Amino acid sequence: MALVTGATGGLGRAVATALAREGATVVVVGRSSSRAEDAMRDIRAAAPAARLEPLACDLSVQASIRSAAREFLSRHDKLDVLVNAAGVFRKERHVTPDGLELTFATNVLGYFLLTNLLLDALKRAATDTSRTSRIVNIASRYSYGWSVTKLDFDDLQTAQGKYSFTRSTPPTMLGRVLFTQELAERLRGTGVVVNAVHPGLVKHTALLNDVGGPFRWMTNTFGRSAEKAADTAVWLATSPEAEAVSGKLWANRKELPTPGMGSDPDARRRLWDECARLSGLMGS
């Protein structure tokens, strides 16, 4: 049993399709049921024998995340694989119904809340089988390319100064790496492993529709297909070779270094505590 967020297009749909081809039952998560069902039709066109279920979840809205987790847990008590692939890139600042900046709320807090709500199901699957349960977080090493090696804990939601894609998005990619590392520490001995993936530039992704300009041109010119970009995420989710590894950042099936704040346990805990506070999971 696998659950994939962001499965309605691009990298997430490629991951969901590959997992379905591997024989997994895949819960296809989209911002609405209709989007999830549309994606299921596309996945079945590529993998006719796919076993799929739709699940509506807007990762920027905490009530939607909680509702989706409840719905999943009402259907299933175990989860073998969770792939967090949803995300947003925005050139202007938007605020969610929870009063949070959209990019941070989706790209970091959404991952944190959904994952924590599904942890018991992941742990149960690991207990009942001889295999580890897997969590795969899509992240990026490009935060380092923008010289973002630390988080500004006084401005995680980019409320100060001029808002831009290059100010708001790279820190959330670093935040995903820190979340992955801290979660790995907390999951030691549970049979659940978690890793982050740098997929590289992915061509023709809807993530860049709002960004436009040179970055979208560069991505569509020099990037690779979603199917190729999905390879490492699928490998981490399924391969016996990745069964025991946890808390790492990967690209092309190779471990990457995590410089700067990525190696700071205090920063990892601080981000965790802030996410717990903002999501109402204090004490987790």
N, C-alpha and C positions, 0 to 999 in steps of 0.2 A: 504494500500500500504506500503510494507516494502522493504528496501534495505539493503543487507547484504554483507559486504566486507569479503574477505577471505572465501568465500562460496564454494570454490572448493574442500575443504577437511577438515577433523578434526572437530574442534569445530565450525567453521563457517558454514560448511555444515550441522552439526547437528542442529544449530540454524535455518538455512534456512528451513530445513525439518520440524521442529516443528512449525514454523510460517505458513508454507504452510498447515500443518494439521489443524491449527487453522482457516484456511479459508482466510488468507491474500494472496494477489498477491505479489509475492516475486521477486525482482530484484536480480539475482544471479551474483555477481561481481567476476570476475577472472582476472588474469593478461592478458589473451587473450580471444577472443571470443570462440575459440575452447575449452579452459579449462572450461569456463563457461557453454558451451553446454554439455560437458561431465558430469559436475556436475549435470546439470539439468536432465540428464538421470538417474543418481543415485538417485536423490531426487524423481523423479517420480516412480522409482521402489519401494520406501518406502511409497510414498504418491501419489497414482495413479491419484487423482483428483487435484493435485497441479496446480496452475496457476503461471507460471514462465516466466521471461524474462531474457535474457542474457545481460550483460554489461561488456565490457572490460575496465579494469583500472589497471594500474601498480601504486601502492601507493607510490613507490619510485621516480616517475618521475612527476614533476609538470605539464608538458604539457599533460600527460595522464590523470591526475586527472581533469584538466580543461576541457578536451575533453569529459570525461565521464560525468561530471556534466552537460555540455551543452547538451549532448545526452539525458540524463535522463529528463532534463527540457523541451526538445523539445517534449517529449512523454507525460509528466505528469506535472501538475502545483502544485500538492499537494503530500506530503509524510507524512505518519503517524508514521513510525518507521524507524530509522536508527541504524543499529548495526555495529559498527566498530570492526571487528574481525580479520582483516588482520595483519600480522606481520612477522618479520624475526629475526632469531638468527644467528649470524655469529661468527666464531672463528678467522677470519682474516678480516682486514679492507678493505672495498670496497668503491669506490666513485661512485656516481650516475652521470648521464649526466648533472645534475645541479651543479656538483662540491661539493656535500654534502656527508657526511658519510652515508652509506646505512642504518644502523640500526636506527639512529636518524631520517633520512629522511622518512623512512617508518613508524616506530613505534610511532612517535610523530608528525612530520610535516605533514605527509600524513593524519593523523586523523584530524589535525587542518584545513588543507586546504579544504578537501572534505566536512567536516561538515559545515564550514562557507559558502561554495558555495551552500549548500543545505538548509541553514537556512530559507530562505524565503518560500520555499516549505513546510517546517515543520510548520512554523508559519501560513501559509494559511490553512493547514489542521486543526490546532487547532482552528482557527477562525471559520471555517465552520462546526465544529462538537461540540458536548458537551463533548468530551474527550480531554485529553492532548495528544500532540504528544510526542514521546519518543525517546531519544538518549541513546544508551547503548554502553559504551566503555569497551572492554575487557582489563583488566589491570592485576596487580598481587600484592599481599602483600609480595612476596618473595624478593622484593627490600629491605625490612626491615631485612629479614633473612640474606642478605649479608651485613647488616649494612649500607645500602644506605638509609639514611634518609634526604639527601639534594643533590641538584644538583650542580655540578661545572660549574657555568655559564661562566667560562673562558675556559672550554674544553667540551662543550656539545657534540661535535662530536668526542671525543676520539682521538684527533690528537697527544696528548702528551703522552710520555711513551709507554710501551709495550701494544699493543692491545690484548684483549681477550674477550671471550664471557661474562665472569663474570664482566669485567669492562664496557663493552658497553651496555649490555642488561638491567641489573637492574635499572640503572638511567632512561631508557626510560619507564619502567613500572611506576616508580614514576612520571615521566613527564606526563603520561596519567592521573594519579590521579589529579595532579595539574591542568591540562587542563580541566578536568571534573569539578572541583570545581570552577574555574574561569568562565567557560562557564555558569554554573548554576547561578552564580551571575548576569551575563550579560543578562540572559534569564528570570529573575524574571518578572512576570506579562505578559508574552507573550503566556502562555499556552503550552510552550515546557519545558519538564523536561529532565535532563541528569544525568545518574549515571554510575559508574564504577563497574566492576565485577571482583572478583578474582575467576577464575574457578577451581583452584587447578591444580594438575599435571594431564595431559591428555595423556593417552596411545597412542602409535603408531602415534604420530603427525609428519607430515613432517617438522614441524618447527625445529626439532632437527636433521635432516639429516646431516647438516653441522657441528654440535657440537660434536656428538658422545660421546664416553667415559663414565665415571661414571654417568654423569647427565642423559644421555639417558637411561642407564641401570636402574637407580633409578626411572625414570619416567615410564618406561614400566613395572617395577616390582610393584611399589606401587601406580601408578596413577589409574585413573578411566576412564571409557569409555567417548567418546566425548558426547554421548547422555546424560549421567548423569551430566557431567560437564556443559552442556548447560542449565540446568534447571533454574538457577537463572537469566541468561540473558533473557530467554524467559519469565519468570515471570515478570521481570522488564519491558519488552516490551509490555506485554499484560494485566497484572492483574489490576483490579480496586484498589486493595490494594496498588499498587505502583504508583497510579495516581498523587499524590500530593508531593511525595518525590523527592528531587533533590540534586545533589552535594555530594552524598555519595558513599562510597566503600562498596560492598556487597559480601558475600559468603554464600552459603547455605540458601539464603533468609533472612539473618541476616546482620545488619549493622556492619561494622568493624571500629575500630578506625584508624585514619590517623595521626600517630605520626610524629615528626620532621617537616620538611619543608612542609609537607602536611597541616599543620595548619597555615602556614605563608602567609597572603594575599599579601605581597610584593613580595614574591617568585613566587606566582601564576601569578601576573601581569607581572613580569619580563619575565617569560617564554612565556606568551602570546605575549608580545611585540617583543620578539626575533623571535618567529614563524611568526608573522605578517611581520616582516622585511624580513625574509628569503623567505617568500612565496609571497611577493609583495602585502600584504593586509594591509599595514600601514594605520592607521586610523580606522580599524575595531574594 
